[in-house]
Amino acid sequence: MQDIIANDRPGAADTLDRALAIVESTHGAGPEAAKARSLWYEEGCKIFKGEPYERCMMYYYRGLLYLWKKDYGNAHACFANGILQDAFAEEEQDQCDFGLLYFLSVE
């Protein structure tokens, strides 16, 4: 992903925006979102295949692209949403442990 961001920032931004639209539509409230977040539900049946860390990283990379464009408001929103996805970790010891997102989300 780092190479893509370095060599094709607009393409990376577009790809991340499409992926994040899926994340935002499936990882909110409701039974489908709960299934998507579950560690115990069969992976093939999930709407979006991704663990909380993977979703955090998508918001992290999208936030970096916003920072590169000096769009600080959207960068902050991405980092804050990454923190939210980190809180969805099923294992308690893995919840809210992405320190860099906290640092970057400070206004």
N, C-alpha and C positions, 0 to 999 in steps of 0.2 A: 504494500500500500504506500509506503514512503516514497518509492520510486515513481509511482503514478502521480502522487501529489507534487513531487519535484518537477516532473516532466510535462504534466498535463493538468494543471490546476483547474481550468474550466471543466474538463471532462471528469475529473475526480469530484468536483463540487456537484455536478449533475448526477453522477452515479450515487453519491452519498445522499443527495436530496431524495432520490427515488427510494433508496433503501430506508431512509429515515421516515418517509411517508408511511411505509408499511409498518415500521416499528410503532409509530404514533397511533396507527389505526388498530393495532392488535395488542398493544401492551398498556391498555388503560383499564377500565372497569368492565366487568362482565365475565361470563363463563368461558368464552373463547380466549380471552386474554389470560385467564387463570390457567387454562390448558397450555397455552403457549409458554407460560413461565414455569410450568411444573417440570421438575426433574424426573418425575415418575411417569409421566405421560409419554407414550411411544413417540419417538422423534419424527417418524414419517407422517404422523397425523397432525403435527403442529403446523399452524398457519405460517409462522416465521421461524425458521430454524436458526437459533442463535441463543447463546447464553448471555447473562447480564454483562459479563466482561466484554463480550464482542459488541454488544449494543453500546456500552460505554465508549469503546474505542471509536465507533462510528461518529458519535457526538464529539469526541475529542478531536478527531481528524477534521471534521466539518468546522469545528470551532477554530482550529488552526488556520484553515483556509479563510475564514472570516477575518481573523487577526491579520493575515497577510494583506487583505484588502482594506485594512483599517476600519472594518465594520465592527466596532467594539460591542454594540448592543446585541447583535445576533451572535457574536462569539460568546458573550456572557450567557445568553439563553442556551446555546449548545452545551456549554460546560455545566450549567445548572441541570439540564435534562440528562446529561451523562451521570450526574450525581444521583438523580432519581432512578435511573436504570440500575445503578450500583446497589441501591437500596432494595431492589427486587431479588437480589441473590437469595437463593433458597437456604443456603447454609449460613447460619448466623455469623460465624467468624469471617465470612466473606462480604458481609454487608457493610456499606459505607466505609470502604478501605482504600479508595482511589484518591490518595492525597493530592495528586497533581491537579485533578479537577477542582478540588476545593480551593487550591491556591489560585488557579486561573479564573475561577468564577467570582472572585472578589472584585467589586466595582471600584 
